[in-house]
Amino acid sequence: MKKKKIESFVVISNDKLGDKVGEYAICPHCYKKHIVKYADKVLSDGSRMPSKILGFVQCGKSSYVVAINELLWIKSKNENKMHS
C-alpha cells in the first residue's frame, strides 16, 4: 500500500498583515531583531529573479516567515507557541 503524500499549506488573511516591513523584524522564535531577507522567484527556465513576496528572518539554523508582499505578518501569541 502506497503512503499518501501530505502537503502543507498556510492560509493568511489580510487582517493578519500589518505595516510595511523595514530592514529588520522581530523574530517570532527568540523575539530579537533580525535582518529581513527575501526568497527569490524561480522562473520556468530555472533562473531566479529577486522578489519581495516572501520575507523571512534567520534565527540560528532555522528561518521564520515574517512578511508577505512586504507587509508584516502579525501572529498571535498562540500561533507562536504552536511552533516552539
N, C-alpha and C positions, 0 to 999 in steps of 0.2 A: 504494500500500500504506500503510495506516494504522499509525503507530507505536503500540506498546503503552505504556500508562501504567504506570510503575513506582512502586509505593507503598513508602514506607519505614516501618519499624517497629522498635522496640527491645523486647527481652524482658529483664525484670529479675526475677531470682528473689529470694525472701525472704532468702536468705543474703547478698545484696548490699545489704541495708538495715540500717542501724546504729541509733545512738541518735537520740533526738528532736532535731530541728534547732532551733537557737536563732535569735536575731535576725540573726546573721552566720554565714557559712560560708566555707570556703576555696575559692577559685576553682580549678577543675581546669585552667585555662589559665595563669594567672600565679602561682598559689599564694599570693595575698594574700587578706585578709579582705574580703568584700563583704557588703552587706545582702541578706538573702534576701527576694525578692518572690514573689508568687503569681499564677498565672493565674486569671482568672475563669471560672466555668462559664457557658456560653452556653445559655440555655433555649430551648425550642422556639418561643417567640414572639419570639426575638431579643434579649430582655433579658438582662442579666448579673447573676450572683449571686456574691458572694465565695466562694472555695473555697481549701482548703489541700491539695488533692490534688497539685498540681504546683508545687514550689518551684524557683526559679532565681536566679542572680546575673547581673548585667550587668557585663561587662568590656569597656570601650571600646564599640564598636558591636555587639558580639556578646552573646548570652545563653547560659548554660550551665545545664542541669538539675542540681540538687544534692540535691533531696529529693522523695520520693514519699510522700504521705499523712503529711507532717510527720516522716518518718524520713530520715536522711541516706543518700544513695546512695553506697556505698563502691565506688570504682572502683580497679582495679589499675593499676599504672604502665603496663602495656602498653595498656590501654584509653585512658588519657590520651594516650599517644604516637600512637595512631591518628588523633587529631583535631588534632594540632599540625602 
